[in-house]
Amino acid sequence: MAGHSKWANIKHKKAATDAKRGKIFTRLIKEITVAAKMGGGDINSNPRLRLAVDKAYDNNMPKDNVERAIKRGTGDMEGVNYEEIRYEGYGINGAAVMVDCLTDNRVRTVADVRHAFTKYGGNLGTDGSVAFLFRHCGQLIFAPETNEEKLFEVALDAGAEDVVGQEDGSFEILTSPQDFEAVKKALEASGMKPELAEVTMRPENETVFSGDDATKMQKLLDALENLDDVQEVYTTAVIEE
């Protein structure tokens, strides 16, 4: 058994996502557009697009919105040309932060990101300054009441790299980015639906924050999350409730 309260953190993240539904749609449309532009509009041959479309439907995005985003990406409809940029920096007490953006104006985006770091006690770092502290992987989180034996068997048979039991009774399955879709499908086919499933940048080590430091760190993360050009924020910080 390892880790902090993944389950509590996931429930908090889902609640925050539900509260920002409109912004989630905007981010998903951007991701679908870029994925279609880079790998084509066929979800069967474009894993990144399939993942984005699945996430869109999980968030109840209308099919028409999804199809228009794909068409903008493939050039069948006029749309904005987005650029992918990743910024790295440090928050309170040196906690690592990575910020993935999709933007049509690099100058605006870096200014906004730098301002958020500076205003809330962090600082923007150089490329590669914290990336080594994260692992690019597939992550699936299952509720505490999940059948442990069945979960282990199905996940490992499908190609999962690890199954981690958490202190709160929940389970975390880790995969390579390439095997994520196959593992997710196998688990769902066996009747086990994850509470969270994504390809992510998972911190190799975490730092728990509480009290005033937790409040300050959360303000920085919220400020970054609320920027229009930001798609995802990853951090080694764990904010205790």
C-alpha positions, 0 to 999 in steps of 0.5 A: 500500500502506498501514496496519499489519499488519491481517492479524495484528490480525485473526487475533489478534481472531479468536483472542480471539473464539474464546476468549470464545465464551460471551460472544460468544453473549450479545452477539449475542443482545442485538444480535439482540433490539434489531435486531428490536425497532427494525426488525422480525423480517424479515431481508429488510427489516431490514439490521441484523437480517440482519447480526446473524443472519449473524454469529450463524450465522458463530459457530455459534449454534444456530438456536433461539437466534437465533429466540428472540432475534428473538421477544423483540425483536418482543414475541412472547416476554417479554424484557429491554428493552435501551437503546443507549448509546455512551461515548467516552474516551481511553486511554494517550497519548491514544488514542481509545476508543469503547465501544458498550453495550446495557444494562438499567441505565444507572447500572450501565453508566456506573459500570463503564465509568468504573471501567475507564477510570480503573483502567487509565490512561484517562479517560471523555470527553464525547459527541462527544469522539472520534467524529469520529476514526472512520468508520462503514463496512462493512469486509471483510478478505481474506487475503494470497493473494487474487486482487487483480485479481478482488477489485478488479473485483468489489468496485468493481462491487458498490459498494465505496468503496475497496480498500486493499492492506496492507503484509502483503499482505492487502486491506481493502475499505471500503463505506458501511454501506448497501452493505455487504451487497450488496458482501459477497454479490457477493464471496462469490458470486464465490468470495471469502470475507472473513476478517472482515466487519462494519459498524464504526467504523473509525479514520481514523488509528491510533497504534501501541503497543509495549512497556509502553504496549502492555501498559497499553493492552491491559489497558484494552481487555480490561477494557472488552471484559469488561464484561457490558454492552459490545458493541463497543470501537473504538480508534485504538490498534494493539497490536504483538505 
